Amino acid sequence: MDELIRINFDSDRPTVSGRDLHAALEVKTAYKDWFPRMCDYGFEEGTDFCSFLSESTGGRPATDHQLTIAMAKELCMIQRSEAGRKFRQYFIKVEEAWNSPEAVMARALQFANNQLSLVKKQNLELLETVAVQNQQIAEMQPKASYYDLILQNKNTVPITQIAKDYGMSGRKFNELLHELGVQYKFRKTWLLYQQYAECGYTQSRTYAIDESRSVMHTYWTQKGRLFLYDFLKSEGILPIMEQED
């Protein structure tokens, strides 16, 4: 079907610009006067049309309206012109195409796909929350000895600080620990594998980004730092100060 006038399909039903229709019908009366007169026929804002400001081409934005196809058809009839008859027939075809079984099914499938994508996103966020909470719970579970308590009372450090001791960037050091089976990455957060998660090696802190979003950062305890030293030493990886020239 050839397009005689631009139809907007962005909302839950097709609409057409009032100014576009006014121009297509070749109405001599100015739009600002013509449209209020047309509304006297019983059209209601919010039901038959909605108002908006059209894009400015230099001056102040002009008021325009998005009309339902049903309203557009009636306006065409009111004009009692050849252009009105032609556009009314066109709008009838637009409605028939919009309400065809194929179009209805396509919109239903699109809605279902959108809902599925939303559910998948929500499930992924839930999985991330559960993984973070599991690590935080694991960090709180160990029954610390007196020696452990002393270690845990010292300041925690970010991975970037430990990485510097080995002459690496934080990113490279994280990847090394992943390759050695110490931790894994869940979305943007590094988490310890289960065999290390309950040993008190890390502490997690959550920082708010805004009212609805937050991010978790993992810090290493002194106990975790000693673990990394012993673990990496067994792999032949030493901090810079212990490396031979």
C-alpha positions in Angstrom: 0.0 0.0 0.0 1.5 3.3 -1.1 1.9 5.9 1.7 -0.2 9.0 1.0 0.6 10.5 4.4 3.0 9.6 7.1 1.4 7.3 9.7 2.9 7.1 13.2 3.1 3.6 14.7 5.0 4.4 17.8 2.1 4.2 20.2 -0.4 1.4 20.9 -2.5 2.5 17.8 -1.7 4.2 14.5 -2.0 8.0 14.5 -1.4 10.9 12.0 -0.2 14.4 12.5 -3.0 17.0 12.5 -0.9 19.5 10.6 0.1 16.9 8.0 -3.6 16.1 7.5 -4.5 19.8 7.3 -1.9 20.3 4.5 -2.9 17.1 2.7 -6.6 18.1 2.6 -5.5 21.5 1.2 -7.6 23.4 3.9 -7.4 27.2 3.3 -8.1 28.1 6.9 -5.1 28.4 9.1 -4.4 25.3 11.2 -4.6 27.2 14.5 -8.2 28.2 13.6 -9.2 25.1 11.8 -8.4 22.5 14.4 -10.4 24.1 17.3 -13.4 24.3 14.9 -13.0 20.6 14.1 -13.0 19.8 17.8 -16.4 21.3 18.1 -17.7 18.2 16.4 -17.2 16.4 19.7 -13.6 15.2 19.6 -11.9 14.9 22.9 -8.2 15.2 23.9 -6.8 12.0 25.3 -9.4 9.9 23.5 -9.3 11.1 19.9 -6.1 13.1 19.8 -3.2 14.3 21.9 -1.3 17.6 21.7 2.4 18.2 21.4 4.8 20.8 20.2 6.3 20.3 16.8 10.0 20.8 16.1 11.0 24.4 15.7 12.5 25.6 12.4 13.7 28.9 13.8 10.7 30.4 15.7 8.7 29.1 18.6 7.5 25.5 18.4 4.0 25.2 16.9 1.3 23.2 18.5 0.4 20.0 16.7 -1.8 17.0 17.4 -1.6 13.3 16.9 -5.0 12.1 15.7 -6.4 8.6 15.8 -7.2 7.1 12.5 -10.9 7.1 13.4 -10.8 10.9 14.0 -8.8 11.5 10.8 -11.5 9.6 8.8 -14.2 11.8 10.3 -12.3 15.0 9.5 -11.9 13.8 5.9 -15.7 13.3 5.7 -16.4 16.8 7.2 -14.3 18.5 4.5 -16.6 17.1 1.7 -13.8 17.4 -0.9 -12.2 15.0 -3.3 -9.0 15.1 -1.2 -11.1 14.2 1.8 -12.7 11.2 0.1 -9.2 10.0 -1.1 -7.6 10.2 2.3 -10.6 8.7 4.0 -10.3 5.6 1.8 -6.6 5.5 2.6 -7.2 5.6 6.3 -9.7 2.7 6.0 -7.0 0.6 4.4 -4.6 1.6 7.1 -7.1 0.4 9.7 -7.7 -2.8 7.9 -4.0 -3.6 7.7 -3.5 -2.7 11.4 -6.4 -5.0 12.5 -5.5 -7.9 10.2 -4.9 -11.2 12.0 -1.3 -11.2 10.7 -0.6 -7.7 12.1 -2.3 -8.5 15.5 -0.2 -11.7 15.8 3.0 -9.8 14.9 2.3 -7.2 17.6 1.5 -9.9 20.1 4.7 -11.7 19.4 6.7 -8.5 19.7 5.1 -7.8 23.0 5.9 -11.4 24.2 9.5 -11.0 23.0 9.8 -7.7 24.9 8.4 -9.3 28.1 10.7 -12.3 27.7 13.7 -10.0 27.4 12.6 -8.1 30.5 12.2 -11.3 32.5 15.7 -12.5 31.3 17.2 -9.3 32.5 15.5 -9.4 35.8 16.5 -13.1 36.3 20.2 -12.2 35.5 20.1 -9.3 38.0 18.6 -11.7 40.6 21.3 -14.3 40.0 23.9 -11.6 40.5 22.3 -10.5 43.7 22.2 -14.1 45.0 25.8 -14.8 44.1 26.9 -11.6 45.8 24.8 -12.4 48.9 26.2 -16.0 49.0 29.7 -14.7 49.1 28.8 -12.1 51.8 27.2 -14.9 53.8 30.2 -17.1 53.3 32.5 -14.3 54.5 30.5 -14.0 57.7 30.3 -17.7 58.5 33.9 -18.8 59.6 34.5 -19.1 63.3 37.7 -17.1 63.6 40.6 -18.0 65.9 42.4 -15.4 67.9 45.0 -15.2 65.2 42.3 -14.8 62.6 40.7 -12.0 64.5 44.0 -10.1 64.7 44.4 -10.4 61.0 40.8 -9.4 60.2 41.1 -6.3 62.4 43.8 -4.9 60.1 42.9 -2.8 57.1 41.6 -4.6 54.0 43.2 -3.7 50.6 41.9 -3.6 47.1 43.2 -6.0 44.5 45.1 -3.2 42.7 47.3 -2.7 45.8 48.3 -6.4 45.9 48.8 -6.4 42.2 51.4 -3.7 42.5 53.5 -5.9 44.8 53.7 -8.3 41.8 54.3 -5.6 39.2 50.9 -6.1 37.6 47.8 -4.1 36.9 44.7 -5.0 38.8 43.0 -6.3 35.7 45.9 -8.6 34.8 46.2 -9.8 38.4 42.4 -10.6 38.5 42.8 -12.6 35.3 45.8 -14.5 36.7 43.8 -15.5 39.8 41.0 -16.6 37.5 43.3 -18.8 35.4 44.7 -20.3 38.6 41.2 -21.3 39.8 40.9 -18.8 42.7 38.1 -16.6 41.5 35.5 -16.2 38.7 33.8 -13.2 37.2 30.0 -12.8 37.5 29.0 -9.9 35.3 31.2 -7.1 36.6 32.1 -8.6 40.0 35.0 -11.0 40.9 33.8 -13.7 43.3 35.9 -16.5 45.0 35.2 -20.1 44.1 33.4 -22.0 46.8 36.5 -23.7 48.2 37.9 -20.3 49.1 34.7 -18.3 49.7 34.4 -19.3 53.4 38.0 -18.8 54.4 37.8 -15.1 55.4 40.0 -14.0 52.5 37.8 -11.2 51.3 35.3 -8.7 52.5 32.6 -7.2 50.2 31.4 -3.7 50.3 28.4 -2.3 48.4 28.3 1.3 47.2 25.2 3.1 46.0 25.3 4.6 42.5 21.8 6.1 42.7 18.5 5.3 44.4 18.0 2.1 42.3 21.5 0.9 41.5 24.5 -0.2 43.5 27.8 -1.9 42.9 29.8 -4.3 45.0 33.6 -4.2 45.4 35.7 -7.0 46.8 38.5 -6.2 49.2 41.2 -8.6 50.5 41.8 -9.1 54.2 45.4 -9.6 55.5 44.6 -13.3 55.8 43.6 -13.3 52.2 46.8 -11.5 51.3 48.9 -14.1 53.1 46.9 -16.8 51.3 47.7 -15.2 47.9 51.4 -15.0 48.8 51.6 -18.6 49.7 49.4 -19.7 46.8 51.3 -17.8 44.2 54.6 -18.8 45.6 53.7 -22.4 45.1 53.1 -21.5 41.5 56.5 -19.9 41.2 55.1 -16.4 41.2 56.8 -14.0 43.7 56.4 -10.4 44.6 58.8 -8.0 43.1 60.9 -7.5 46.3 61.6 -11.3 46.4 62.4 -11.7 42.8 66.0 -12.4 41.9 67.7 -9.8 39.6 
